[in-house]
């Protein structure tokens, strides 16, 4: 994810114990077709949020919700080069 940048803000759920909401903003400074996907464990399943992007200097906001101590896997797929990169985002605090 060399050309992609991300920021992650994490929020503890006030209504559901042991859950954490992520607000992950992914930005690509170039011109491309790409997909961003965030996946995090939630109970016995996985919450996956993804978004397709096309254009120049675009950003997306992904908001998965998962277990308090679960890491988020952020995956970026760049078309038409067919390149994929992943990053594990650990929970804070």
C-alpha positions as CSV (number, residue, x, y, z in Angstrom):
1,X,0.0,0.0,0.0
2,X,2.9,2.3,-0.9
3,X,0.8,5.1,-2.4
4,X,-2.2,4.7,-0.1
5,X,-2.4,6.4,3.2
6,X,-4.8,5.6,6.0
7,X,-5.9,7.0,9.4
8,X,-7.9,5.0,11.9
9,X,-10.0,6.5,14.7
10,X,-11.3,4.0,17.2
11,X,-14.3,4.4,19.4
12,X,-15.5,2.2,22.3
13,X,-19.2,1.3,21.9
14,X,-21.3,2.9,24.7
15,X,-24.4,0.8,24.0
16,X,-22.8,-2.6,23.4
17,X,-20.1,-3.8,25.8
18,X,-16.8,-5.2,24.4
19,X,-17.3,-3.7,20.9
20,X,-15.1,-1.1,19.1
21,X,-16.1,1.0,16.1
22,X,-13.4,2.0,13.6
23,X,-13.4,5.0,11.3
24,X,-10.7,4.2,8.7
25,X,-10.1,6.8,6.0
26,X,-8.0,5.6,3.1
27,X,-6.6,8.0,0.5
28,X,-4.9,7.5,-2.8
29,X,-3.1,10.5,-4.2
30,X,-2.8,9.2,-7.8
31,X,-5.4,8.4,-10.5
32,X,-6.6,4.8,-10.4
33,X,-9.4,2.3,-10.0
34,X,-9.0,0.6,-6.6
35,X,-10.9,-1.2,-3.8
36,X,-10.5,-0.8,0.0
37,X,-11.8,-3.5,2.4
38,X,-11.7,-3.6,6.2
39,X,-12.5,-6.8,8.1
40,X,-12.7,-7.4,11.8
41,X,-13.8,-10.2,14.0
42,X,-17.2,-9.6,15.7
43,X,-18.4,-12.5,17.9
44,X,-18.4,-15.7,15.8
45,X,-18.5,-13.8,12.5
46,X,-16.5,-11.1,10.7
47,X,-17.7,-7.6,9.8
48,X,-16.5,-6.7,6.4
49,X,-16.9,-3.3,4.8
50,X,-15.6,-2.5,1.3
51,X,-15.8,0.2,-1.2
52,X,-14.8,0.6,-4.9
53,X,-13.1,3.9,-6.0
54,X,-12.3,5.4,-9.4
55,X,-10.6,8.7,-10.1
56,X,-7.8,11.0,-8.9
57,X,-7.0,12.0,-5.3
58,X,-9.9,10.0,-3.9
59,X,-10.6,8.8,-0.3
60,X,-13.1,6.5,1.3
61,X,-14.3,6.0,4.8
62,X,-14.7,2.4,6.1
63,X,-16.5,1.9,9.4
64,X,-16.4,-1.7,10.6
65,X,-17.4,-2.7,14.1
66,X,-15.7,-5.6,15.9
67,X,-14.6,-7.1,19.2
68,X,-12.8,-4.8,21.6
69,X,-9.4,-6.7,21.3
70,X,-9.6,-7.7,17.6
71,X,-7.3,-6.3,14.9
72,X,-8.7,-5.0,11.7
73,X,-7.3,-6.3,8.4
74,X,-7.2,-3.4,5.8
75,X,-6.8,-4.6,2.2
76,X,-6.2,-2.4,-0.8
77,X,-6.6,-3.8,-4.4
78,X,-5.3,-1.7,-7.2
79,X,-6.7,-2.2,-10.8
80,X,-5.7,-2.9,-13.5
81,X,-2.3,-3.7,-12.2
82,X,-3.9,-6.5,-10.1
83,X,-1.8,-5.5,-7.0
84,X,-3.0,-6.2,-3.5
85,X,-1.6,-5.2,-0.2
86,X,-2.8,-5.7,3.4
87,X,-2.1,-4.1,6.8
88,X,-3.1,-5.3,10.2
89,X,-4.4,-2.4,12.5
90,X,-4.2,-3.2,16.1
91,X,-6.7,-1.9,18.7
92,X,-5.5,0.9,20.9
93,X,-5.7,0.9,24.7
